[in-house]
Amino acid sequence: MPAPAPNPRPTIAVSMGDPGGIGPEVLVKALADAELRQSARFIVHGLSAPMHTAADDAGIPPFWWRVRAGSPLLETAGSHDVVLIDHDETASRLGWSDGERKATKASGALSFRFVDDAISGARGELPAHPKADAVVTAPISKHAWVLAGHSRWPGHTELLAERFGATRSRMMFVAPKLRVILVTAHVPLTRVVNDLTIGRVHDTIDLGAEACRALGIERPRIAVAGLNPHAGEEGLLGDEEKRIIAPAIAHALRNGITVEGPFPGDTVFNAAIKGRYDMVVAMYHDQGLIPVKLLAFDSAVNVTTGLPVWRTSPDHGTAFDIAGKNLADCGSMKESLRLAVRLASSEMISR
């Protein structure tokens, strides 16, 4: 009996992020790992100059194959581990110098195009581009997007949801000792209460359980944080726990999900870190992100759930203050690439 054919490597579409930030540097450093490069085919949407500069500064020989954006040579990408689709802009046209990195209209326009092209690659819409099985995004500057006229989207998560037509996507974070999924993300605190509904909380619990299963946790245990101090203190400090969160938990229990709460936000993460829960559902951005970044600033991964393909991203920003100085830690980017490969490979096996 012939041996089964090996599983094909997934194709990962990667956006370089803001070219003036640390995205080029962390990408070069992360993909310098030969074992990581061999685990998938990586199609990077970005610029050649910042990547070469980052490689020179770090003493890393260039390992990627460059092709200009729109070139038919992209059809040969399957024979290379890393392909850079180069948009060929110079630093002088981006509005910053090596001594001063900042958000500019030009860098915002480019970083938006990089991620939009990566999404198109995952949707099978780019000519000669192999259809991507997952998307990885390096950090962008939201201010640069605003300068470039893209203020409609607060960030990657919202753009991805719109482009994929996803009605219930969520922002999730995966760290070595903690997994967190957010009910609301890039909204002001004054809007959080108005955005909370039984359905939105329930869908977040459901997506969190689904993501845990994709990560290999067969029967995930979900904990739900309350919104108010002491989870409302039996209604004394707010009624959202009784009126919205508890009914959503009850609905999830009826659907077979192992879920408990609502718990006070100042204790639930400690219980998860100690192994009692596999995922915490947080009500708003900073409630979930403060413990994640405190525990795993250089290794946590941002994951967008509820899309047709998985999207991962490092859990840090552009860090303009250290960009171009060879000081950036690539740990979170490397974990983002690894997790994207793992999730995409799992999806390919299950098809």
Residue frames relative to the residue before (quaternion, step in Angstrom):
aa qw qx qy qz dx dy dz
M 1.0000 0.0000 0.0000 0.0000 0.00 0.00 0.00
P 0.4330 -0.7151 0.4731 0.2780 3.63 -0.74 1.01
A 0.5467 -0.6095 0.4619 0.3409 3.55 -1.15 0.65
P 0.5395 -0.6248 0.4403 0.3532 3.59 -1.02 0.69
A 0.5450 -0.6191 0.4543 0.3364 3.55 -1.10 0.74
P 0.5183 -0.6386 0.4534 0.3436 3.58 -0.96 0.75
N 0.5578 -0.5955 0.4475 0.3660 3.56 -1.14 0.60
P 0.4654 -0.6757 0.4815 0.3081 3.61 -0.87 0.85
R 0.5220 -0.6227 0.4759 0.3366 3.53 -1.15 0.56
P 0.4607 -0.6638 0.4978 0.3151 3.60 -1.02 0.67
T 0.3590 -0.6805 0.5909 0.2428 3.52 -1.33 0.38
I 0.1273 -0.8045 0.5796 0.0250 3.56 -0.75 1.09
A 0.2348 -0.7531 0.5996 0.1345 3.59 -0.76 1.07
V 0.0857 -0.8140 0.5745 -0.0112 3.57 -0.74 1.10
S 0.1794 -0.7542 0.6177 0.1319 3.59 -0.94 0.87
M 0.4876 -0.7159 0.4291 0.2560 3.57 -0.87 1.00
G 0.4430 -0.6869 0.4697 0.3338 3.60 1.20 -0.34
D 0.7460 -0.3380 0.2704 0.5061 3.58 -1.21 -0.36
P 0.4244 -0.7408 0.4515 0.2594 3.62 -0.59 1.07
G 0.6623 0.4953 -0.3187 0.4631 3.58 1.21 -0.30
G 0.6184 0.5483 -0.3374 0.4508 3.58 1.28 -0.15
I 0.7057 -0.4635 0.3293 0.4228 3.55 -1.25 -0.36
G 0.3492 0.7725 -0.4732 0.2396 3.60 1.26 0.06
P 0.6771 0.4796 -0.3159 0.4601 3.64 0.75 -0.93
E 0.6696 0.5158 -0.3051 0.4387 3.58 0.94 -0.88
V 0.7100 0.4415 -0.2900 0.4657 3.61 0.78 -0.94
L 0.6009 0.5484 -0.3645 0.4532 3.60 1.12 -0.54
V 0.6656 0.4988 -0.3018 0.4660 3.56 0.88 -0.96
K 0.6870 0.4830 -0.2929 0.4570 3.58 0.84 -0.94
A 0.6682 0.4995 -0.3126 0.4542 3.59 0.94 -0.82
L 0.7438 0.4080 -0.2309 0.4764 3.59 0.83 -0.97
A 0.4618 0.6454 -0.4648 0.3926 3.60 1.25 0.10
D 0.5492 0.5894 -0.3853 0.4500 3.58 1.30 -0.30
A 0.3665 -0.7750 0.4738 0.2013 3.58 -0.30 1.28
E 0.6300 0.5364 -0.3416 0.4457 3.59 1.02 -0.73
L 0.6398 0.5080 -0.3200 0.4798 3.58 1.02 -0.77
R 0.6482 0.5334 -0.3214 0.4382 3.59 0.90 -0.90
Q 0.7069 0.4764 -0.2659 0.4502 3.55 0.98 -0.80
S 0.5848 0.6105 -0.3659 0.3891 3.60 1.25 -0.22
A 0.7969 0.0597 -0.0083 0.6011 3.59 1.25 -0.35
R 0.4185 -0.6127 0.5725 0.3489 3.53 -1.37 -0.12
F 0.1552 -0.8110 0.5624 0.0440 3.57 -0.68 1.11
I 0.1106 -0.7699 0.6274 0.0373 3.56 -0.78 1.08
V 0.1220 -0.8239 0.5532 0.0195 3.58 -0.32 1.30
H 0.1905 -0.7559 0.6185 0.0989 3.57 -0.85 1.03
G 0.3929 0.7298 -0.4699 0.3036 3.58 -0.39 1.18
L 0.5805 -0.5489 0.4669 0.3792 3.53 -1.21 -0.71
S 0.5027 -0.6747 0.4575 0.2877 3.55 -1.03 0.80
A 0.6596 0.5629 -0.3319 0.3715 3.60 0.81 -1.00
P 0.7029 0.4455 -0.3109 0.4592 3.67 0.71 -0.87
M 0.6374 0.5198 -0.3435 0.4534 3.59 1.05 -0.64
H 0.6531 0.4955 -0.3197 0.4751 3.60 0.97 -0.78
T 0.6303 0.5262 -0.3356 0.4617 3.58 1.00 -0.77
A 0.6580 0.5058 -0.3058 0.4666 3.57 0.94 -0.90
A 0.6513 0.5124 -0.3155 0.4624 3.58 0.98 -0.83
D 0.6469 0.5146 -0.3196 0.4632 3.59 0.95 -0.87
D 0.6708 0.5128 -0.3013 0.4430 3.57 0.89 -0.95
A 0.7395 0.4048 -0.2180 0.4917 3.58 1.04 -0.80
G 0.4511 -0.7028 0.4426 0.3266 3.58 1.27 -0.07
I 0.4623 0.6644 -0.4450 0.3831 3.56 1.11 0.72
P 0.3786 -0.7120 0.5337 0.2548 3.64 -0.68 0.99
P 0.5341 -0.6270 0.4466 0.3495 3.64 -0.89 0.83
F 0.1470 -0.8171 0.5568 0.0279 3.57 -0.85 1.03
W 0.6306 0.5601 -0.3267 0.4264 3.59 1.24 -0.06
W 0.3904 -0.6679 0.5814 0.2518 3.51 -1.37 0.36
R 0.2369 -0.8052 0.5331 0.1064 3.57 -0.69 1.09
V 0.0525 0.7581 -0.6494 0.0271 3.54 -1.11 0.80
R 0.4898 -0.6687 0.4723 0.2996 3.56 -0.94 0.85
A 0.5851 -0.5790 0.4341 0.3661 3.57 -1.11 0.71
G 0.7993 0.2705 -0.2241 0.4875 3.55 -0.92 0.96
S 0.5316 0.6457 -0.4099 0.3640 3.59 1.23 -0.14
P 0.4833 -0.6656 0.4806 0.3038 3.62 -0.99 0.76
L 0.5014 0.6614 -0.4219 0.3649 3.60 1.25 -0.24
L 0.4960 0.6649 -0.4257 0.3616 3.58 1.24 -0.29
E 0.5436 0.6350 -0.3947 0.3815 3.59 1.19 -0.47
T 0.6784 0.4807 -0.2889 0.4746 3.59 1.18 -0.49
A 0.3736 0.7778 -0.4522 0.2258 3.57 1.28 0.04
G 0.5747 0.6334 -0.3752 0.3574 3.57 1.10 -0.60
S 0.6769 0.4934 -0.2992 0.4570 3.59 1.15 -0.42
H 0.6911 0.4268 -0.2699 0.5171 3.60 1.27 0.07
D 0.5020 -0.6587 0.4708 0.3041 3.56 -1.06 0.75
V 0.7968 0.0914 -0.0173 0.5970 3.59 0.96 -0.88
V 0.0385 -0.7808 0.6234 -0.0117 3.55 -0.80 1.08
L 0.1937 -0.7608 0.6094 0.1104 3.57 -0.92 0.94
I 0.2016 -0.7349 0.6371 0.1158 3.56 -0.78 1.08
D 0.1728 -0.8550 0.4880 0.0323 3.53 -0.11 1.38
H 0.2480 -0.7745 0.5686 0.1238 3.58 -0.81 1.08
D 0.3550 -0.8325 0.4048 0.1304 3.53 1.39 0.30
E 0.3684 0.6808 -0.5455 0.3212 3.57 0.62 1.17
T 0.3933 -0.7180 0.5230 0.2372 3.57 -1.12 0.62
A 0.6389 -0.5435 0.3829 0.3870 3.57 -1.21 0.52
S 0.6295 0.5518 -0.3495 0.4209 3.60 1.00 -0.74
R 0.6746 0.4786 -0.2951 0.4783 3.60 1.05 -0.67
L 0.6241 0.5522 -0.3428 0.4336 3.59 1.21 -0.32
G 0.5215 -0.6892 0.3890 0.3190 3.58 1.23 -0.13
W 0.7272 0.3284 -0.2682 0.5398 3.58 1.17 0.42
S 0.3290 -0.7159 0.5789 0.2100 3.55 -1.30 0.32
D 0.6986 -0.4565 0.3292 0.4418 3.57 -1.27 0.18
G 0.7001 0.4757 -0.2800 0.4529 3.60 1.10 -0.55
E 0.7886 0.1927 -0.0978 0.5757 3.57 1.23 -0.28
R 0.0354 -0.7963 0.6035 -0.0186 3.56 -0.27 1.26
K 0.1328 0.7914 -0.5818 0.1325 3.58 -0.92 0.89
A 0.6066 -0.5314 0.4425 0.3922 3.53 -1.35 0.20
T 0.0319 0.7914 -0.6089 0.0422 3.58 -0.88 0.96
K 0.6589 -0.4967 0.3879 0.4107 3.54 -1.29 0.34
A 0.6740 0.5041 -0.3026 0.4473 3.59 0.92 -0.90
S 0.6821 0.4696 -0.3048 0.4706 3.59 0.89 -0.86
G 0.6174 0.5394 -0.3462 0.4561 3.59 1.11 -0.63
A 0.6480 0.5139 -0.3161 0.4648 3.56 0.99 -0.84
L 0.6753 0.4930 -0.2969 0.4613 3.57 0.96 -0.85
S 0.6821 0.4829 -0.3123 0.4517 3.60 0.80 -0.93
F 0.6063 0.5298 -0.3549 0.4752 3.59 1.11 -0.62
R 0.6683 0.4952 -0.3143 0.4575 3.59 0.89 -0.88
F 0.6103 0.5612 -0.3621 0.4260 3.59 0.98 -0.79
V 0.7290 0.4211 -0.2605 0.4726 3.59 0.75 -1.02
D 0.6203 0.5327 -0.3544 0.4537 3.60 1.04 -0.66
D 0.6540 0.4923 -0.3124 0.4821 3.59 1.04 -0.73
A 0.6185 0.5314 -0.3471 0.4633 3.59 1.04 -0.71
I 0.6377 0.5050 -0.3216 0.4847 3.59 1.02 -0.78
S 0.6419 0.5161 -0.3261 0.4639 3.59 0.94 -0.84
G 0.6258 0.5359 -0.3338 0.4581 3.57 1.07 -0.71
A 0.6727 0.4790 -0.2894 0.4841 3.56 1.04 -0.76
R 0.6759 0.4611 -0.2827 0.5006 3.57 1.20 -0.48
G 0.4741 -0.6977 0.4242 0.3293 3.59 1.28 -0.01
E 0.4735 0.7154 -0.3967 0.3266 3.58 1.20 0.56
L 0.6419 0.5313 -0.3377 0.4379 3.62 1.19 -0.22
P 0.4691 -0.6777 0.4835 0.2948 3.62 -0.78 0.97
A 0.8493 0.1368 -0.1473 0.4881 3.56 -1.03 0.93
H 0.5713 0.5806 -0.3857 0.4333 3.61 1.25 -0.05
P 0.4001 -0.6998 0.5216 0.2795 3.63 -0.69 0.96
K 0.5302 -0.6402 0.4429 0.3360 3.59 -0.91 0.86
A 0.3395 -0.7689 0.5126 0.1756 3.56 -0.72 1.10
D 0.3870 -0.7307 0.5271 0.1960 3.54 -1.16 0.76
A 0.7791 0.0305 -0.0301 0.6254 3.59 1.29 -0.23
V 0.2841 -0.7397 0.5872 0.1651 3.55 -1.30 0.39
V 0.0831 -0.7581 0.6452 0.0453 3.57 -1.07 0.85
T 0.1148 -0.8146 0.5675 0.0348 3.57 -0.78 1.01
A 0.3124 -0.7106 0.5991 0.1966 3.56 -0.96 0.92
P 0.6923 -0.5337 0.2873 0.3917 3.62 -1.16 0.50
I 0.1710 -0.7516 0.6290 0.1010 3.54 -1.16 0.77
S 0.4049 -0.6527 0.5706 0.2906 3.54 -1.34 0.23
K 0.3880 -0.7241 0.5185 0.2372 3.58 -0.60 1.10
H 0.6124 0.5478 -0.3471 0.4522 3.58 1.09 -0.69
A 0.6447 0.5107 -0.3222 0.4688 3.59 1.00 -0.78
W 0.6161 0.5266 -0.3486 0.4708 3.59 1.04 -0.69
V 0.6373 0.5159 -0.3304 0.4675 3.60 0.97 -0.80
L 0.6490 0.5180 -0.3146 0.4599 3.60 0.93 -0.90
A 0.7137 0.4409 -0.2436 0.4867 3.58 1.10 -0.73
G 0.6017 -0.6113 0.3436 0.3823 3.58 1.26 0.14
H 0.5808 0.5906 -0.3683 0.4221 3.58 1.22 0.37
S 0.2171 0.8194 -0.5047 0.1634 3.60 1.03 0.75
R 0.4789 0.6891 -0.4294 0.3338 3.60 1.22 -0.23
W 0.7590 0.3059 -0.1667 0.5500 3.57 1.13 -0.65
P 0.3904 -0.7382 0.4971 0.2356 3.64 -0.63 1.03
G 0.8003 -0.1287 0.1043 0.5763 3.59 1.17 -0.42
H 0.7921 -0.3135 0.2383 0.4664 3.53 -1.36 -0.20
T 0.6640 0.5599 -0.3260 0.3733 3.55 0.77 -1.08
E 0.6973 0.4722 -0.2733 0.4648 3.56 0.90 -0.94
L 0.6316 0.5191 -0.3313 0.4711 3.60 1.04 -0.75
L 0.6498 0.5199 -0.3144 0.4567 3.57 0.91 -0.90
A 0.6490 0.5231 -0.3208 0.4497 3.58 0.90 -0.91
E 0.6838 0.4811 -0.2965 0.4616 3.58 0.90 -0.89
R 0.6938 0.4907 -0.2931 0.4380 3.58 0.81 -0.97
F 0.7262 0.3941 -0.2418 0.5088 3.59 1.07 -0.64
G 0.4201 -0.7176 0.4626 0.3075 3.59 1.24 -0.13
A 0.3569 0.7444 -0.4852 0.2883 3.57 1.14 0.69
T 0.2705 -0.8094 0.5060 0.1250 3.58 -0.63 1.12
R 0.8078 0.2148 -0.1266 0.5341 3.61 1.14 -0.29
S 0.2281 0.7819 -0.5467 0.1940 3.59 0.96 0.80
R 0.1155 -0.7914 0.5989 0.0414 3.56 -1.18 0.62
M 0.4441 -0.6504 0.5509 0.2759 3.52 -1.34 0.42
M 0.0127 -0.7989 0.5993 -0.0496 3.55 -0.80 1.09
F 0.1856 -0.7819 0.5867 0.1000 3.57 -1.17 0.59
V 0.1422 -0.7862 0.6003 0.0368 3.53 -0.93 1.01
A 0.0334 0.7765 -0.6247 0.0753 3.55 -0.71 1.16
P 0.7026 -0.4807 0.2943 0.4343 3.62 -1.14 0.37
K 0.8158 0.2307 -0.1136 0.5181 3.63 0.93 -0.79
L 0.7900 0.2546 -0.1126 0.5463 3.60 1.22 -0.06
R 0.0686 -0.7535 0.6524 0.0434 3.55 -1.11 0.82
V 0.0253 -0.8065 0.5888 -0.0480 3.55 -0.87 1.02
I 0.0683 -0.7701 0.6326 0.0469 3.57 -1.06 0.78
L 0.3375 -0.7856 0.4991 0.1409 3.56 -0.95 0.96
V 0.4097 -0.6851 0.5459 0.2547 3.56 -1.00 0.84
T 0.7633 0.0606 -0.0429 0.6418 3.58 1.04 -0.82
A 0.2316 -0.8012 0.5398 0.1141 3.57 -1.08 0.63
H 0.8589 0.0162 0.0210 0.5114 3.58 -0.31 -1.24
V 0.4340 0.6426 -0.5144 0.3662 3.55 0.45 1.28
P 0.5655 -0.5869 0.4384 0.3789 3.62 -1.09 0.55
L 0.6263 -0.5547 0.3914 0.3831 3.57 -1.15 0.59
T 0.6274 0.5585 -0.3422 0.4212 3.58 1.04 -0.68
R 0.6914 0.4609 -0.2758 0.4832 3.60 1.24 -0.36
V 0.4842 0.7105 -0.4284 0.2780 3.57 1.18 -0.46
V 0.6690 0.5090 -0.3153 0.4404 3.60 0.80 -0.97
N 0.6804 0.4899 -0.2951 0.4582 3.58 0.93 -0.84
D 0.6814 0.4882 -0.2902 0.4617 3.60 1.12 -0.60
L 0.5846 0.5840 -0.3793 0.4164 3.61 1.19 -0.33
T 0.0886 0.7572 -0.6431 0.0730 3.55 -0.91 1.02
I 0.6470 -0.4949 0.3887 0.4305 3.57 -1.24 0.34
G 0.6727 0.5103 -0.3010 0.4432 3.58 0.90 -0.90
R 0.6668 0.4993 -0.3163 0.4538 3.60 0.92 -0.84
V 0.6539 0.4897 -0.3208 0.4792 3.59 0.96 -0.79
H 0.6505 0.5129 -0.3258 0.4557 3.60 0.93 -0.84
D 0.6599 0.5082 -0.3189 0.4522 3.60 0.88 -0.90
T 0.6332 0.5253 -0.3352 0.4591 3.59 1.03 -0.71
I 0.6224 0.5178 -0.3333 0.4831 3.60 1.01 -0.79
D 0.6673 0.5140 -0.2937 0.4518 3.58 0.90 -0.96
L 0.6766 0.4820 -0.2898 0.4753 3.58 0.91 -0.90
G 0.6225 0.5383 -0.3390 0.4559 3.58 1.06 -0.69
A 0.6537 0.4995 -0.3076 0.4780 3.57 0.99 -0.85
E 0.6396 0.5310 -0.3148 0.4582 3.57 1.02 -0.86
A 0.6597 0.5030 -0.3042 0.4683 3.58 0.96 -0.86
C 0.6247 0.5336 -0.3417 0.4563 3.59 0.99 -0.76
R 0.6507 0.5061 -0.3209 0.4664 3.57 0.96 -0.82
A 0.6335 0.5198 -0.3304 0.4684 3.60 1.03 -0.73
L 0.6790 0.4667 -0.2773 0.4942 3.57 1.18 -0.57
G 0.6364 -0.5775 0.3111 0.4058 3.58 1.28 0.19
I 0.5413 0.5811 -0.4195 0.4398 3.60 1.25 0.25
E 0.3176 -0.8131 0.4545 0.1771 3.58 -0.11 1.28
R 0.8023 0.1205 -0.0355 0.5835 3.58 0.88 -0.96
P 0.1028 -0.8502 0.5134 0.0547 3.58 0.37 1.20
R 0.2769 -0.7231 0.6140 0.1535 3.52 -1.22 0.71
I 0.1341 -0.8258 0.5476 0.0163 3.55 -0.51 1.24
A 0.1321 -0.7546 0.6378 0.0801 3.56 -1.05 0.86
V 0.2019 -0.7838 0.5795 0.0953 3.57 -0.97 0.89
A 0.3258 -0.7420 0.5564 0.1837 3.55 -0.82 1.03
G 0.4585 -0.6436 0.5315 0.3049 3.54 -1.22 0.50
L 0.5473 -0.6072 0.4618 0.3442 3.54 -1.30 0.12
N 0.7730 0.3750 -0.1641 0.4847 3.54 0.89 -1.01
P 0.6558 -0.4644 0.3812 0.4570 3.63 -1.21 0.19
H 0.8406 0.0920 -0.1130 0.5216 3.57 -1.02 0.89
A 0.5297 -0.6468 0.3877 0.3883 3.59 1.21 0.63
G 0.7621 -0.4114 0.1894 0.4627 3.55 0.99 0.90
E 0.2409 -0.8015 0.5147 0.1863 3.58 1.25 -0.30
E 0.6879 -0.5027 0.2733 0.4464 3.57 0.75 1.18
G 0.7587 -0.4012 0.2004 0.4725 3.56 1.00 0.85
L 0.5272 0.6518 -0.4107 0.3584 3.59 1.20 -0.22
L 0.7790 0.2975 -0.1445 0.5326 3.58 1.11 -0.70
G 0.7828 -0.1864 0.1099 0.5835 3.58 1.22 0.40
D 0.3226 -0.7895 0.4979 0.1575 3.58 -1.03 0.77
E 0.3869 0.7489 -0.4766 0.2496 3.62 1.22 0.09
E 0.5963 0.5720 -0.3638 0.4300 3.59 1.09 -0.66
K 0.7247 0.4206 -0.2449 0.4879 3.61 0.85 -0.96
R 0.7357 0.4707 -0.2331 0.4275 3.55 0.93 -0.94
I 0.8083 0.2446 -0.0960 0.5269 3.60 1.04 -0.77
I 0.7598 0.4276 -0.2428 0.4254 3.57 0.58 -1.15
A 0.6700 0.5038 -0.3115 0.4474 3.62 0.82 -0.90
P 0.6564 0.4875 -0.3363 0.4673 3.69 0.88 -0.73
A 0.6270 0.5275 -0.3399 0.4617 3.61 1.06 -0.70
I 0.6370 0.5151 -0.3180 0.4772 3.58 1.03 -0.80
A 0.6441 0.5248 -0.3207 0.4548 3.59 0.94 -0.85
H 0.6416 0.5166 -0.3156 0.4710 3.58 1.02 -0.81
A 0.6560 0.5053 -0.3101 0.4670 3.59 0.96 -0.85
L 0.6209 0.5349 -0.3377 0.4630 3.59 1.03 -0.75
R 0.6517 0.5105 -0.3136 0.4651 3.59 0.97 -0.82
N 0.6869 0.4608 -0.2730 0.4912 3.57 1.18 -0.55
G 0.6326 -0.6005 0.3093 0.3788 3.57 1.24 0.32
I 0.5049 0.6362 -0.4384 0.3850 3.60 1.21 0.24
T 0.3634 -0.7050 0.5653 0.2264 3.57 -1.00 0.83
V 0.2221 0.7844 -0.5304 0.2324 3.55 -0.16 1.31
E 0.0813 -0.7892 0.6085 0.0184 3.55 -1.11 0.82
G 0.4802 0.6530 -0.5080 0.2916 3.55 -1.29 0.45
P 0.5670 0.0285 -0.7561 -0.3257 1.48 -2.45 -0.45
F 0.2653 -0.7651 0.5744 0.1199 3.52 -1.09 0.88
P 0.6039 -0.5337 0.4260 0.4110 3.61 -1.16 0.40
G 0.5121 -0.6867 0.4299 0.2852 3.55 -0.89 0.94
D 0.6696 0.5113 -0.3166 0.4358 3.60 1.14 -0.43
T 0.7416 0.3682 -0.2406 0.5065 3.63 1.24 0.00
V 0.5860 0.6376 -0.3776 0.3278 3.59 1.05 -0.66
F 0.6510 0.5229 -0.3369 0.4351 3.61 0.99 -0.72
N 0.5999 0.5551 -0.3551 0.4537 3.58 1.08 -0.63
A 0.6425 0.5150 -0.3180 0.4700 3.59 1.01 -0.82
A 0.6579 0.5030 -0.3124 0.4653 3.59 1.00 -0.79
I 0.6383 0.5288 -0.3274 0.4536 3.59 0.96 -0.83
K 0.6862 0.4760 -0.2779 0.4747 3.58 1.08 -0.70
G 0.6319 -0.6003 0.3089 0.3807 3.59 1.28 0.14
R 0.4750 0.6882 -0.4481 0.3162 3.59 1.20 0.06
Y 0.7943 0.1707 -0.0790 0.5777 3.60 1.12 -0.66
D 0.4195 -0.7108 0.5156 0.2302 3.54 -1.20 0.65
M 0.7952 0.0800 -0.0192 0.6008 3.57 1.20 -0.47
V 0.1783 -0.7512 0.6243 0.1188 3.55 -1.14 0.73
V 0.2529 -0.7323 0.6140 0.1511 3.56 -0.97 0.91
A 0.1149 -0.7976 0.5914 0.0307 3.59 -0.58 1.19
M 0.5051 -0.6966 0.4314 0.2713 3.56 -1.05 0.77
Y 0.8155 0.0435 -0.0025 0.5771 3.60 1.06 -0.64
H 0.7857 -0.4269 0.2124 0.3941 3.50 -1.36 0.50
D 0.7820 0.3641 -0.2168 0.4571 3.60 0.45 -1.16
Q 0.5455 0.5994 -0.4115 0.4170 3.60 1.12 -0.46
G 0.7473 0.3906 -0.2126 0.4937 3.58 0.98 -0.82
L 0.7113 0.5029 -0.2657 0.4130 3.55 1.00 -0.84
I 0.5855 0.5887 -0.3919 0.3963 3.61 1.03 -0.60
P 0.7034 0.4285 -0.3100 0.4749 3.68 0.73 -0.81
V 0.6214 0.5442 -0.3545 0.4382 3.61 1.01 -0.71
K 0.7271 0.4313 -0.2562 0.4688 3.58 0.78 -0.99
L 0.5943 0.5558 -0.3668 0.4510 3.58 1.13 -0.52
L 0.7393 0.4281 -0.2181 0.4718 3.55 0.96 -0.90
A 0.8414 0.0851 0.0446 0.5318 3.58 0.90 -0.92
F 0.0201 0.8486 -0.5283 0.0200 3.58 0.80 0.97
D 0.7798 0.3494 -0.1752 0.4890 3.61 0.93 -0.85
S 0.7609 0.3637 -0.2206 0.4899 3.61 1.18 0.10
A 0.5216 0.6435 -0.4231 0.3671 3.62 1.21 -0.21
V 0.2213 -0.7684 0.5916 0.1027 3.55 -1.19 0.68
N 0.3219 -0.7141 0.5948 0.1807 3.54 -1.03 0.92
V 0.0473 -0.8033 0.5935 -0.0146 3.60 -0.74 1.06
T 0.2305 -0.7410 0.6100 0.1604 3.58 -0.98 0.84
T 0.1708 -0.7921 0.5827 0.0621 3.54 -0.69 1.16
G 0.7360 0.4457 -0.3037 0.4093 3.55 -1.30 0.27
L 0.5623 0.5687 -0.3961 0.4511 3.60 1.27 0.30
P 0.6170 -0.5372 0.3997 0.4136 3.64 -1.19 0.25
V 0.7523 0.1655 -0.1306 0.6241 3.60 1.26 -0.45
W 0.5339 -0.6172 0.4646 0.3438 3.57 -1.22 0.40
R 0.0987 -0.7604 0.6371 0.0782 3.54 -1.17 0.66
T 0.0421 -0.7865 0.6160 0.0090 3.56 -0.94 0.91
S 0.0225 -0.7868 0.6166 -0.0137 3.54 -1.25 0.47
P 0.5355 -0.5928 0.4683 0.3776 3.60 -1.11 0.49
D 0.4336 -0.7089 0.5047 0.2340 3.53 -1.12 0.73
H 0.6070 0.4839 -0.4124 0.4769 3.58 0.66 1.15
G 0.5296 -0.6608 0.4474 0.2876 3.54 -1.27 0.26
T 0.7828 -0.3611 0.2511 0.4402 3.54 -1.33 -0.33
A 0.1573 -0.8309 0.5180 0.1290 3.61 1.20 -0.52
F 0.0213 -0.8405 0.5408 -0.0256 3.59 0.75 1.08
D 0.6217 0.5906 -0.3482 0.3786 3.60 1.05 -0.72
I 0.7720 0.2872 -0.1867 0.5354 3.61 1.11 -0.51
A 0.4243 0.7175 -0.4663 0.2960 3.61 1.25 -0.03
G 0.8081 0.2580 -0.2159 0.4835 3.52 -1.05 0.86
K 0.6509 0.5266 -0.3078 0.4519 3.60 1.28 0.12
N 0.4309 -0.7220 0.4420 0.3125 3.60 1.29 0.15
L 0.4807 0.6786 -0.4248 0.3578 3.59 1.05 0.77
A 0.5474 0.6673 -0.3852 0.3267 3.60 1.21 -0.36
D 0.3646 -0.7010 0.5763 0.2086 3.53 -1.11 0.83
C 0.2835 -0.7996 0.5105 0.1402 3.59 -0.70 1.07
G 0.3414 0.7937 -0.4655 0.1917 3.61 1.27 0.05
S 0.7010 0.4630 -0.2847 0.4616 3.58 0.81 -0.95
M 0.6406 0.5086 -0.3308 0.4706 3.61 1.02 -0.70
K 0.6434 0.5125 -0.3330 0.4609 3.58 0.94 -0.80
E 0.6595 0.4907 -0.3101 0.4776 3.59 0.95 -0.83
S 0.6144 0.5456 -0.3451 0.4535 3.60 1.07 -0.68
L 0.6671 0.4890 -0.2941 0.4789 3.57 0.95 -0.87
R 0.6534 0.5166 -0.3111 0.4576 3.56 0.94 -0.87
L 0.6789 0.4877 -0.2962 0.4620 3.57 0.91 -0.92
A 0.6161 0.5374 -0.3470 0.4596 3.60 1.02 -0.73
V 0.6497 0.5042 -0.3124 0.4755 3.59 0.96 -0.86
R 0.6586 0.5223 -0.3030 0.4489 3.58 0.93 -0.92
L 0.6968 0.4633 -0.2782 0.4716 3.58 0.86 -0.97
A 0.6603 0.5001 -0.3148 0.4634 3.60 0.95 -0.83
S 0.6411 0.5173 -0.3241 0.4651 3.59 0.99 -0.79
S 0.6348 0.5294 -0.3231 0.4608 3.58 1.03 -0.80
E 0.6447 0.5139 -0.3141 0.4708 3.58 1.02 -0.82
M 0.6569 0.5194 -0.3137 0.4475 3.60 0.96 -0.87
I 0.6506 0.5143 -0.3111 0.4640 3.58 1.04 -0.79
S 0.7114 0.4795 -0.2633 0.4412 3.58 0.97 -0.87
R 0.5463 0.6285 -0.4094 0.3727 3.60 1.18 -0.28
